[in-house]
Amino acid sequence: MGTAISVDVRDARVAAGVLDDVFEHFGRVDAWFSTFKPDSEVSRLNRDEISEAEGSSELREVLMLCEAARVASGGYFDVRRHRADAGLDPSGLVKGWAVEGAAAILDAAGARNYYLNAGGDIVARGEGAPGHLWRVGIRHPRRPDRVAAVLAIRDRAVATSGAYERGDHVIDPHTGRPPSGVLSVTVVGPSLTNADAYATAAFAMGPEGLRWIASLSGYAGCCITSDNRIAWTEAFGPLILG
């Protein structure tokens, strides 16, 4: 999937073979949705070799979720690439969706305390140790050796969007330009699929993105501004450790 994936399961009775199932799941997702593999379903759809109706149920589900995110964000989340004949790129939602699917595999196997991380898209269930919540560091966009904040969470999903690793890959669909005023946006909530898309949309909105996140029931967010300040929604504050 073009990123590092780690799985930390703290339940001793969960069979080790379940981890094989998790990584096989990620392999299938990559085969469906990679924009770099010419034989993926997304690539074939972009070349008009298949229609959406002819694609897998997974492809149709993801495209439906992308459309729901587009509507919810007022068009700021948009999987259409804004270049001629560039096609669709659902990467801003697929990673979160894939990790959430992996979490469902662990849930079905009886795991209750685990931490899934795919390039900063995180699902944390239960506790890291008895009486201790999972800790999630939010990387500082301009200082890779430092964190801007540390969260203490359980049964939550965390997603971050920014331009510090992949460059200006997030574009404001309304202007066709990268957003200004923000370096990164982090969203915490019950669904990683949504948190991933919402973080992308809020980053595309620029400074107004945090206000939008605050309006979403069950979700909290923070942003790091271009002048190195950190701001967060009211619901985000209690998650910050210390």
N, C-alpha and C positions, 0 to 999 in steps of 0.2 A: 504493500500500500504506500510505498515511498516514505515510510517513517518508522521509527523504532516503536515496538509494542512490548509492553511488559505486563505480566499477570502475577499478582501476589495473593495467594489464597491461604488464609490462616486456619481453615477448618481441616483438621487432621484426617477426618474420615472421608473426605472427598477423594474419589479415585484419581490417580495421577493421569489416567487415560483421558479424562475430561479435558485436560489442557491440550491434548492432540485435537480434540473436537473443536476447541476454541480457535486454534490456529488454522485448522482446515476451513473453518467458517471465514476467517479473514482472507484466506486464499481465494475462496469462491467470490467474495465481495470484490476483490481486486480483478478477478476475471470478468465480472459483470460490468464494473464501473470505471476501470482505469482509462483515463484519457490518453495514456501513452502507449497502450497495447492496441495494435490495429484490429485484433480479433475480438476485443471486448464488445459487449452489447452497446455500450454508449458510443464507441467508435463506429460501429456498424450503423447505429441509428443516425449518427451525424453524417454518414455517407449515403443515407437514404437506402441502405441495403435491407433494412427492416423498418417496419412502422412500430409506433409505440404499442399498438394492439398486438403485434406479432412478437413482442418481447416477452421476457419472463414476468411472472407475477411480481418478482422483486423489483424489476425495472419499473413496472407500472406503479407499484407502491411508492417508490422513491420519488418519481416524478409527480405523483399526487401530493406527497408531503412537501415537495419543493414549491408547488403551486400554492398550497395552503400558507407556507411561509411568506411567499411573495405577497399574497393578499394581506396577511396579518401585519406585514412591515410597510405597507403602502408602496410596495415596489422596490424597496431598498435591497431586499434579497431577491436576486434574479439570476437564474442559472444560464440564461442566454449570454453568450460571450458577445461583447459589443464590438465585434469586427465582422466584416463581410464574410459570410460562409464559414464562420468559426464554430457554429453549432452550440450544443449544450455542454455545460460543465457543472455537474451536481456535487462537486467535491466539497462545497461549503456545508453540505448536510450529510453526505454519505459517510464520512468518518464517524461522526457521532452516532448515526444509525447503525453502523457496523459494530461499534463498541457496545451499544445497547443490545444488539443481537447476541454478542458474546456473553454479556451479563445474563441474558435469559438462559443461555446454555448452562452457566454456572448455577443459576437459581434452580433449574430443573434437576441438577445433580445434587442439590442439597447444600450448596455453599451459602453461607450467611454472613461471612466476614471476608471480604476480598477487595482488591484494588486493581482496577484495569486502567492502563494509561497508553493511549496511542497518540504520540506526538503532542501531548498536552490536553487531549480530550480524555476526560477522566470520569469513571463511575466508581464510587466508593460505597460499599455496603458494610453495615455493622461497625465493628471496631478493629483497629490495628492490633490491639492487645486489650485484655480485659480492663475496662475502665478508662480506656484511652481512645479518643477519636482519631480518625485518619487526619494527617497533616498534609496540606497541599500548598506548595510555594508558588506564588505568582512571579514569574521572571520579570526583572526590569528590562524593558526593551532595549535600552542603550547600555546596560551593564550586565552582560551575560553571566558574570560571576556573582551577581547579587539578586536577591528577591525583593520585590516591592512590598509584599505582604505575605503572611502565612495564614492559611485558613485551617480551622478545625471542623471537620464535617463527618457526618454519617448519613447513609442513604440519600446521597445527593450526587448530582452530575455537575461537572465543571468544564467549561469550554472557553478558550481564549482566541481572539482574532487580532492580528496585527500585521505590520509590514516588515518586521525586523528579521524574519528568516527567509521568506520567499519574495521579498521586495513588494512592489506595488501591485499585488495580484488581486486586491479587493478594490473594485471601482464603484463609485456612486453611479448607478444606472441613469439617474436623472441628468447628470452633467457629463458623463463619460470620462471623468477624471478621478484620481485617487482622492480620498477625503483628506482634509487638513485639520490640524488642531489636536489630533489624538494620535498616540503611538500604539495603544492596544486597548481592547475591551475584553473583560472577563465576565462571564455569565454563569450563575449557579442556579440550579433548579431541579425538579424531579425527573425530567427527561433530557437525556444527552442529545437526542435527535433535535429537539427544539432548541436546547441551549446552544448547540453548534450553529444552527441557522440564525438564531437571534444575535449571537455574538458577531457574526459576519454582517448582519443587517445593521446592528448598532454601530459597528466600526465604520460602515459605509456612510452612516448619517453624520459622522463627525461629532462635535461637542453635544449635539442634541440627542445622540443615541442613548445616553444614560437616562434622560427623562423618559424616553420611550420604554426602556427596560423597567423602570419603576412603575409603569402603568400595567405591566403584565402580571397577572395573578400567579403567585407561587414562585416567581423568579426575582433574583437580585443580581446586581452588577456593580462593577467598578471600572474605571477607565484611568489610564495614565496619559496625561496631556503632553503636548509637544514641548511645554516648558517644565516637564518633569514633576508635575504635581499629580497626586492621586486623589480621585474623588469617587464616592460610592453612593449607592441608594441606601435608604433607611434600613431596608431588610438585609443589606450586606454587612453592616457594621457588626452585628452580633456574631458573625462567622469568623471575624478576624481574631487570631490568637494573640492574646496580650493586649 
